[in-house]
Amino acid sequence: MHLRIFLAHAIGVAAISIAGSSLAAENQLNIGSKRFTESYILGEILKQSAQTAGEAQAVHQQGMGNTAILFNALATGAIDVYPEYTGTIAKEILKLDHVPPLPELTQRLASIGLAAGVPLGFNNTYAIAMRGEDARAKGITRLGDLAAHPEMRLGLSQEFIGRADGWPGLKAAYALPFATPRGLDHGLAYEAIAQHQVDAIDIYSTDAKLDKYGLVVLTDDRNYFPRYDAVLLYRADLPQRLPRTFAALARLEGTIDDAAMRRMNAAAELEGQPFAAMAARRVGQFCSARSRPPRKLPGRNRRAIGS
């Protein structure tokens, strides 16, 4: 019931314009991404990885919007795949109170023709951060400490404020004494806290600007935030419709750890490197690693194994 309600709501969200038919052409892979740096980068990596298969033209629809919009596009066939997080699938899409293993997520998504898989290798969970000097001055190290500081000004992203696993649940879990916080675009939140317009913001654990702005991440002492392992959310018929293309995407499994994702985010946000160029280097590394011949063992070991 919850999933049908979510889908009905998603269909009513602001319309998105996608060139061509709403159903993906047989020889085209339509990839979506959300409106933040990491999603742009991952979308480009998916696009360039898919193109190495030589089976379909890959098109990346950049920055389409929030979870509801991307989910709607996927469910209606406007896109075939996009990078998503297990916590978001479980909490925001399926309305579960826990994050089950990937096979269970896929089983629950099967009724609407979707699947989740290909864990990329990193966990980009939500967290709350504040300026380091303020945290030290106020003695705040944990989320639970915020309850004693109603003077704090929170600036949270619009999506975090509205999502079930975001602000409403966090406020209840920690009995926080704040009204609905000021809504900010995630891309502007770091500048807002640096300029002392707000005192605490929601962040992703792979954000590039945490060190640049001297922020500290507050400990989630009640383990409110679930894991947000990066995976692919895709139409269930994709592996059959474009088998070589999906095989190329599947080879991304486990290839991006937390540190690698932070470095790519920093390269884009702090150094201005283009998303496509970073993706090309990353995909090139994957291809080189796959094509590299197996390392030969020293002669002594080789003989011992063959004897």
Backbone torsions as a table, in degrees:
resi	resn	phi	psi	omega
1	MET	NA	-43.5	-179.1
2	HIS	-61.4	-40.9	-177.9
3	LEU	-64.9	-39.9	178.2
4	ARG	-65.1	-37.9	178.9
5	ILE	-65.0	-43.8	179.6
6	PHE	-61.0	-44.9	-178.7
7	LEU	-64.2	-42.1	178.8
8	ALA	-62.1	-39.2	178.0
9	HIS	-66.3	-43.0	-177.3
10	ALA	-60.6	-37.6	-178.6
11	ILE	-65.2	-26.8	179.9
12	GLY	-86.0	-4.6	-179.6
13	VAL	-70.9	161.7	-177.1
14	ALA	-44.0	135.4	-175.5
15	ALA	-67.5	147.9	177.9
16	ILE	-115.5	146.6	-178.0
17	SER	-104.7	118.9	179.2
18	ILE	-127.1	126.9	-176.6
19	ALA	-63.7	145.2	177.1
20	GLY	80.4	-165.1	-178.1
21	SER	-66.4	151.0	177.7
22	SER	-71.4	-20.8	175.2
23	LEU	-96.4	132.1	-177.0
24	ALA	-62.1	136.9	176.3
25	ALA	-66.8	154.5	-176.1
26	GLU	-60.4	-32.4	-177.2
27	ASN	-104.1	24.1	-179.8
28	GLN	-135.0	136.1	175.4
29	LEU	-108.2	117.2	178.7
30	ASN	-98.3	120.1	-176.5
31	ILE	-111.9	135.5	177.2
32	GLY	-110.2	164.4	172.2
33	SER	-150.0	155.7	177.3
34	LYS	-82.3	179.0	-173.1
35	ARG	-95.7	59.3	170.8
36	PHE	-154.1	159.3	-168.6
37	THR	-51.0	-51.9	-175.6
38	GLU	-58.3	-40.6	-180.0
39	SER	-67.4	-38.8	175.6
40	TYR	-58.8	-46.9	-177.9
41	ILE	-62.5	-47.5	-179.5
42	LEU	-63.6	-38.9	177.3
43	GLY	-59.4	-40.6	178.6
44	GLU	-68.7	-37.2	177.0
45	ILE	-64.0	-41.4	176.7
46	LEU	-61.7	-45.2	-178.9
47	LYS	-59.3	-50.7	-175.3
48	GLN	-72.3	-32.3	174.8
49	SER	-65.3	-43.3	-179.4
50	ALA	-61.3	-38.4	-176.8
51	GLN	-69.1	-21.0	178.5
52	THR	-67.4	-19.9	-179.9
53	ALA	-74.5	-21.9	179.4
54	GLY	67.5	21.3	-175.5
55	GLU	-104.2	-29.5	-174.5
56	ALA	-149.3	154.8	171.6
57	GLN	-78.3	128.9	-180.0
58	ALA	-101.6	129.8	179.9
59	VAL	-122.4	127.1	-179.8
60	HIS	-103.7	114.3	175.7
61	GLN	-88.3	96.3	-171.7
62	GLN	-74.7	140.6	168.9
63	GLY	53.9	49.3	-175.3
64	MET	-69.5	-26.8	-179.6
65	GLY	147.2	-150.7	-175.9
66	ASN	-91.6	-171.8	-176.4
67	THR	-57.6	-44.8	-177.4
68	ALA	-60.0	-42.2	-178.4
69	ILE	-68.9	-44.8	179.4
70	LEU	-64.7	-42.0	179.9
71	PHE	-63.2	-42.3	177.8
72	ASN	-61.4	-45.0	179.5
73	ALA	-61.2	-39.5	179.5
74	LEU	-69.6	-45.9	-176.7
75	ALA	-65.0	-31.4	-178.9
76	THR	-91.8	-3.1	177.0
77	GLY	88.9	7.3	178.7
78	ALA	-69.8	-29.3	171.9
79	ILE	-131.1	164.0	-178.3
80	ASP	-102.8	-28.2	-172.5
81	VAL	-161.4	150.3	169.5
82	TYR	-155.3	155.4	178.7
83	PRO	-75.0	130.9	-177.8
84	GLU	-139.6	179.4	-175.4
85	TYR	-126.1	141.8	-174.8
86	THR	-59.0	-39.4	178.6
87	GLY	-62.3	-38.5	178.6
88	THR	-68.2	-42.7	179.0
89	ILE	-60.7	-47.0	-176.3
90	ALA	-69.6	-49.5	-171.8
91	LYS	-83.3	-45.6	-172.2
92	GLU	-88.8	-38.3	-176.9
93	ILE	-90.0	-51.2	-176.5
94	LEU	-89.8	-10.1	178.0
95	LYS	58.8	40.5	178.0
96	LEU	-90.0	160.5	177.6
97	ASP	-97.5	8.9	177.8
98	HIS	-150.5	170.7	178.2
99	VAL	-111.1	101.4	-177.6
100	PRO	-78.5	170.7	176.0
101	PRO	-62.3	160.6	-177.8
102	LEU	-55.1	-42.5	179.4
103	PRO	-58.2	-37.6	178.7
104	GLU	-70.8	-38.0	176.2
105	LEU	-59.3	-45.4	179.9
106	THR	-64.0	-40.3	178.6
107	GLN	-60.5	-40.0	-179.3
108	ARG	-73.0	-27.5	179.7
109	LEU	-84.0	-14.9	-172.8
110	ALA	-59.9	-30.8	-176.3
111	SER	-64.6	-19.9	177.2
112	ILE	-114.7	19.4	172.1
113	GLY	75.3	27.7	-179.8
114	LEU	-120.4	165.7	178.1
115	ALA	-149.8	157.8	176.4
116	ALA	-126.9	139.2	-179.4
117	GLY	-175.5	-168.9	-180.0
118	VAL	55.2	66.2	175.3
119	PRO	-61.3	124.8	-171.4
120	LEU	-78.4	-22.7	174.6
121	GLY	122.3	-2.5	179.5
122	PHE	-132.2	157.8	-178.9
123	ASN	-116.1	109.9	-177.9
124	ASN	-106.7	75.4	-176.5
125	THR	-80.1	160.8	172.2
126	TYR	-72.7	156.4	173.6
127	ALA	-159.7	168.8	175.4
128	ILE	-115.2	134.2	-178.3
129	ALA	-129.1	154.7	176.3
130	MET	-143.3	168.5	-179.5
131	ARG	-61.8	137.1	-176.2
132	GLY	-59.3	-41.6	-177.9
133	GLU	-66.4	-35.9	177.9
134	ASP	-69.0	-41.8	-180.0
135	ALA	-61.3	-41.7	179.5
136	ARG	-68.5	-41.3	-178.5
137	ALA	-65.6	-36.4	-177.1
138	LYS	-93.0	-7.1	-178.5
139	GLY	69.1	34.9	-178.7
140	ILE	-100.6	120.0	176.2
141	THR	-126.5	-20.7	-174.7
142	ARG	-123.4	158.4	175.6
143	LEU	-60.7	-36.2	179.5
144	GLY	-61.1	-25.2	-179.7
145	ASP	-69.0	-22.0	-177.6
146	LEU	-63.9	-26.7	-177.2
147	ALA	-59.8	-27.1	-178.9
148	ALA	-89.7	7.2	-176.4
149	HIS	-132.7	70.2	-179.2
150	PRO	-67.2	-12.0	178.8
151	GLU	-75.9	-12.6	-178.6
152	MET	-64.7	140.5	177.8
153	ARG	-103.8	112.8	179.7
154	LEU	-92.3	137.2	173.4
155	GLY	-123.8	108.8	-173.6
156	LEU	-117.9	151.5	179.3
157	SER	-65.5	150.5	-177.5
158	GLN	-58.7	-40.6	-179.2
159	GLU	-66.7	-41.3	180.0
160	PHE	-62.4	-38.0	179.5
161	ILE	-63.7	-36.7	-173.1
162	GLY	-92.1	-14.6	-172.6
163	ARG	-89.0	149.9	-175.7
164	ALA	-60.8	-34.5	-179.6
165	ASP	-93.1	14.5	-179.5
166	GLY	-106.8	-126.3	-172.2
167	TRP	-60.2	-47.3	-177.3
168	PRO	-56.2	-45.1	179.8
169	GLY	-70.0	-38.2	179.5
170	LEU	-64.2	-44.3	179.2
171	LYS	-58.8	-44.6	-179.4
172	ALA	-69.0	-42.3	-176.2
173	ALA	-63.3	-34.8	-176.5
174	TYR	-109.0	5.5	-179.2
175	ALA	50.3	50.4	-176.2
176	LEU	-77.1	139.2	-172.3
177	PRO	-90.5	32.2	-175.3
178	PHE	-109.4	143.7	169.3
179	ALA	-73.0	178.8	178.5
180	THR	-56.2	122.3	-174.3
181	PRO	-69.7	169.3	174.6
182	ARG	-64.2	134.0	178.4
183	GLY	-87.6	133.0	-179.4
184	LEU	-130.7	150.7	167.7
185	ASP	-70.1	134.4	-176.0
186	HIS	-56.5	-36.0	-178.3
187	GLY	-67.5	-19.2	-178.6
188	LEU	-102.7	-7.5	-173.0
189	ALA	-63.8	-39.0	-178.0
190	TYR	-65.6	-40.1	177.3
191	GLU	-66.1	-37.5	-179.9
192	ALA	-63.6	-41.7	-179.4
193	ILE	-75.0	-32.8	177.3
194	ALA	-65.2	-33.7	180.0
195	GLN	-89.4	9.9	177.1
196	HIS	62.2	27.0	174.5
197	GLN	-77.5	-29.2	175.2
198	VAL	-136.5	165.6	-176.3
199	ASP	-108.9	-19.6	179.7
200	ALA	-150.5	146.3	-178.6
201	ILE	-136.5	158.9	170.6
202	ASP	-85.0	141.3	-178.5
203	ILE	-135.0	166.9	169.9
204	TYR	-102.0	143.6	-173.8
205	SER	-67.9	-10.4	175.8
206	THR	-106.0	15.6	180.0
207	ASP	-60.8	145.1	-176.3
208	ALA	-79.8	-24.1	-167.3
209	LYS	-98.2	3.9	-178.1
210	LEU	-57.7	-49.4	-178.7
211	ASP	-72.4	-38.8	-177.8
212	LYS	-56.9	-40.2	-175.7
213	TYR	-99.2	7.3	175.7
214	GLY	62.7	40.1	-178.7
215	LEU	-91.7	152.6	173.6
216	VAL	-114.3	140.8	179.2
217	VAL	-92.2	126.7	-178.6
218	LEU	-76.7	137.0	-179.7
219	THR	-66.1	132.8	177.8
220	ASP	-84.0	79.2	-169.8
221	ASP	-70.1	-12.8	175.6
222	ARG	-109.3	11.2	177.4
223	ASN	51.7	47.3	-179.3
224	TYR	-71.8	-45.8	-174.3
225	PHE	-77.3	127.4	176.5
226	PRO	-78.4	175.3	174.8
227	ARG	-71.2	141.3	176.4
228	TYR	-121.0	69.3	178.6
229	ASP	-72.0	130.8	-179.8
230	ALA	-71.7	128.1	180.0
231	VAL	-140.2	177.9	171.9
232	LEU	-101.5	131.9	172.0
233	LEU	-106.9	122.7	-169.5
234	TYR	-145.6	164.2	175.4
235	ARG	-70.1	135.6	-171.5
236	ALA	-62.7	-23.9	-179.0
237	ASP	-85.1	-2.7	-175.6
238	LEU	-59.9	-45.8	-179.6
239	PRO	-59.6	-31.2	178.8
240	GLN	-82.7	-36.8	-176.6
241	ARG	-72.5	-40.5	-179.8
242	LEU	-133.0	73.7	-172.4
243	PRO	-62.3	-42.5	-178.9
244	ARG	-69.5	-38.3	178.8
245	THR	-64.5	-45.1	-180.0
246	PHE	-66.3	-35.8	177.7
247	ALA	-61.4	-37.8	177.4
248	ALA	-65.4	-39.4	177.0
249	LEU	-67.3	-39.4	-178.4
250	ALA	-63.3	-26.8	179.3
251	ARG	-70.3	-8.3	176.1
252	LEU	-77.0	-10.3	-175.8
253	GLU	-56.4	126.9	176.1
254	GLY	71.1	17.1	-174.2
255	THR	-99.2	-6.6	-178.3
256	ILE	-128.2	110.9	177.7
257	ASP	-93.3	178.4	-176.7
258	ASP	-56.7	-46.3	-176.7
259	ALA	-64.4	-40.3	179.4
260	ALA	-64.1	-39.3	180.0
261	MET	-68.5	-40.4	176.9
262	ARG	-61.5	-41.3	179.6
263	ARG	-62.8	-42.4	179.1
264	MET	-66.8	-40.6	177.1
265	ASN	-61.1	-42.4	-179.7
266	ALA	-66.1	-40.9	179.7
267	ALA	-60.6	-37.6	179.9
268	ALA	-75.3	-48.6	-171.4
269	GLU	-82.0	-35.0	-174.2
270	LEU	-100.2	-26.7	-178.3
271	GLU	-109.7	-8.5	177.3
272	GLY	72.8	22.3	179.4
273	GLN	-72.9	138.3	-179.1
274	PRO	-64.8	144.4	179.2
275	PHE	-58.3	-44.8	-176.0
276	ALA	-64.2	-38.1	-179.6
277	ALA	-67.0	-41.6	177.7
278	MET	-64.1	-42.2	179.1
279	ALA	-62.3	-40.8	-179.7
280	ALA	-61.4	-41.7	178.1
281	ARG	-65.7	-42.2	-177.8
282	ARG	-65.6	-46.5	-180.0
283	VAL	-65.2	-36.5	176.5
284	GLY	-61.0	-39.5	176.9
285	GLN	-64.1	-41.7	178.3
286	PHE	-60.1	-47.0	-176.4
287	CYS	-64.9	-40.3	179.3
288	SER	-63.6	-42.0	-179.4
289	ALA	-64.6	-37.6	-179.1
290	ARG	-71.1	-32.9	-175.7
291	SER	-88.5	-10.8	-178.3
292	ARG	-67.6	131.1	-179.7
293	PRO	-65.7	152.2	179.0
294	PRO	-57.8	141.6	179.3
295	ARG	-68.3	129.0	179.7
296	LYS	-76.0	139.4	176.2
297	LEU	-77.1	152.8	174.3
298	PRO	-56.1	153.3	-174.4
299	GLY	-53.5	-39.9	-177.1
300	ARG	-62.9	-45.9	-178.8
301	ASN	-67.6	-36.0	-178.9
302	ARG	-63.1	-42.4	178.9
303	ARG	-66.9	-40.4	-179.1
304	ALA	-62.1	-39.2	-179.6
305	ILE	-69.0	-36.0	-176.6
306	GLY	-81.4	-10.4	-174.2
307	SER	-80.9	NA	NA
